Amino acid sequence: MRTRARLATSALSLSLLACSALAQPFLITTTTTFGPTYTTIGGVPLATADITVRGTTLTMNGRFTIGSLTIERSPGNAPGILTHAANTSFDYSGGAGTDIVSGLDL
């Protein structure tokens, strides 16, 4: 019985370690724009990035998969803003017109 408990504890510890290794925090404090083909931010893959936008604007033009997104006010009370550029669209199908995203798609 003790062996099973130790194995379960070890498995849980490894799972928690793996989850924390996947999450990579990234703080944005200056105006930033993501283009439609961006896959990283500061060398961090967007799919695992825990992005915090603090007191500035993040413009996302296209489709993105990100780990998480938090929008916060700065210590000086400036708002965090998430937006997309007007009239933005991108054809992810390579010109076939079958996968077009207009604006922002998270």
Number of C-alpha atoms within 10 A of each C-alpha: 5 7 8 9 10 11 11 12 12 12 12 12 12 12 12 11 11 11 10 10 10 14 17 16 14 18 13 17 15 12 14 15 16 17 16 19 12 15 15 14 14 9 9 15 18 20 16 18 23 19 20 18 24 23 21 20 20 22 18 22 25 24 21 18 13 16 16 15 14 12 18 16 14 14 9 7 10 12 16 20 16 17 13 19 14 9 8 15 16 19 15 16 10 10 10 9 11 10 11 16 17 16 19 18 12 8
